Amino acid sequence: MPGAVVAGGGVCGHPERAHHGDRAGPYRAIREAFAVLEEEAAAGRLAGYGVATWDGFDGGFTVPLLRALATEAAGGAGHHLAAVQLPVSLVMMTPIEQALNGKGPVLAAADAGLQVMASAPLHGGELPAIVDQELADLIRPGLTPAQACILAAASCPGVTQVLLTASSAPHWQAAADAVTQPALDTARLRKVTDVLASP
């Protein structure tokens, strides 16, 4: 089953939320989950695994910590931690801003050779109603607001994949077209984040 997905909160659920006041609790839960996943990898049933979080990188844990836990769980440097997933959008701009400044979990993961999956590029479908055509044209003339938002997330330095959903085939095609656009250069992406950050 290489590439299998463990759904429903993953193997260890949401450890960043489950251990109120117990600083070591989330790390222990992640380490235990990694141990199970490393056993599956050693048995040939799993090629790699990842960590998906909504806000775990907001002080809960870091990419170096996750790699250290994976190394410990594997009993050495040959761990199978392969990816991280976190929200990257024009609403959740912190990962973009950090990456533009050479910091943050996106670049740390990319620098470590991990896949970086940007989730919620449309922030649950809210962004196309918030982003007007003027902002979309600032991002890339000719794109719809939804496409512009997706392209901005995909252009975040270090992001390797954008996770997309669509309510119809035409929406899916529009989203796919946005992801295949050339990435925004860092100057343009910085200009977009500056415009959105200004009062």
C-alpha angles and dihedrals in degrees: 000000000000111000094023117165122222105209136188099060094327128255095316101028114220106335092171088066103032103069108059110189093358105106094185094045098082092045091050091050092049092046091051091049091048090051090056091047092048089052089053090049092049089052090053095246096111131040096192145332140212146202121246119192138162097205108354092113090057090090100307097098143338136227092251089052092050090049091049091050090048091049090050092047091050093048091239146009096306097087124151099223100135110161150022127205125200137152114274117176145121087273096044092045099151094092090050093047092047092049091049087055094048095254143094139062097298094060093037090055094044091048089052090054095253124140111248115211117194111212129192097022088165093040094239093319093302099110101069089060092048101043113076126208091258091061091042089054090049088056094045126332114241098030124114117241090258093050092047091052092050092048091051091054092045090051094058106121109255098020110128100178139018118213110224137186128181137191095218142016093257091051090049091051092049091050092047090049090053093052092051092055117106109270120260112257116246093254092057093044090049090050090053093050091046091053091050093046094052117097 
